Amino acid sequence: MRRASVLIALLLGVLVSLPAVAQQIRGSGSTFAFPVLAKWADAYEKVSGVRVAYQPIGSAGGIIEISADIVDFGVTDAPLVDAQLLRDGLIQFPLVIGAIVPVVNLDGVAPGQLHFTGQLLADIYLGKVKAWSDPAIAAINPGVSLPDRAILVVYRSDGSGTTFNWSDFLSKVSGLWKAKIGASTTVAWPTGVGGKGNGGVAEKIARVKGSIGYVEYSYATHNKLVYGLVRNRSDAFVSPNMASFQAATEGVDWTAEPDFHILLTDADGPGAYPIMATSFVLIRKYPKQVDRSRDMLAFFRWALEHGQGQALSLDYLPLPPSLVRLVEAYWQAEPH
């Protein structure tokens, strides 16, 4: 793995103590990770006196703001490649892992009752499957009462890491999706309406009958939305839960690509949930304000080592201890 070039003196300071002077740390980006970041920020301020102000403006917005040195850190669920990190003077490390679930608003359908294949989701988002009574939906949902109602597709209108991972999964399971749409934080949606942020999509799904969207799992549970099960590579319809999240991340070699550039979509294994995503932190390689960078890294160290309970309570999967050790070693690495 390419070693990051954060100042060693700065990082050694993080290892021995929490920041001595209270101040505000500014971040922006992923709405996917916002619920857990907000909870961590509140808890951390109580133990350290340092305020972490985070704006959930979407992954693309976070990338723009950290690249322009507007914020102290950005958070993205669409990891940057090595060349872009080098160009913009950034380093990148994982913070938390979560799941993306399809959510619907259909009367008489309970959470986990409706089944989807990746191909079916692609066809719905391509506009090929237009009604809930379509035989393609009924074929994998015997016994489920589905209305003869048009499907309203809801997607992210902003530059989104959730969209990146959703479209990456669809690209892996549908050749037509890969050829026509592809995977990106912003894609040319063939049909539907947009919502800003995970929260905006959740709000539209809750309000509009016959709608379908995709959100990070905690948004589905918090907003009491009906989520569907997605078939994985082993042809199993897997419930989103800690066991299936862990199954999707077991055996991942986080050193296989520079700067942890690993995607978790379409994981192998009979119990693996198929649409997982990682939230990555972006920080400047050569920070202009050493004290702010010291305080920022102290917050992330606290989150990784002491914030696991909060992550679990919000249905995120904390980083395994072995990955936390890799991240901390990455922070301390000397330049090439």
VENSUL-V204932 format. One record per helix or strand. SS is the DSSP state (H for helix, E for strand). FROM is the first residue (numbers start at 1). TO is the last residue. If there is no record, write none. Layout:
# VENSUL-V204932
ss->[SS & SS]
from->[FROM & FROM]
to->[TO & TO]
This chain:
# VENSUL-V204932
ss->[H & E & H & E & H & E & H & E & E & H & E & H & E & E & H & H & E & H & E & H & E & E & E & H & H & E & H & H & E & H]
from->[8 & 24 & 34 & 51 & 59 & 73 & 82 & 90 & 115 & 118 & 131 & 135 & 150 & 152 & 161 & 175 & 193 & 197 & 211 & 217 & 226 & 229 & 237 & 242 & 258 & 276 & 290 & 308 & 317 & 321]
to->[16 & 29 & 48 & 55 & 67 & 76 & 88 & 104 & 116 & 126 & 131 & 139 & 150 & 156 & 173 & 180 & 195 & 207 & 216 & 222 & 227 & 231 & 238 & 249 & 260 & 284 & 306 & 313 & 317 & 332]
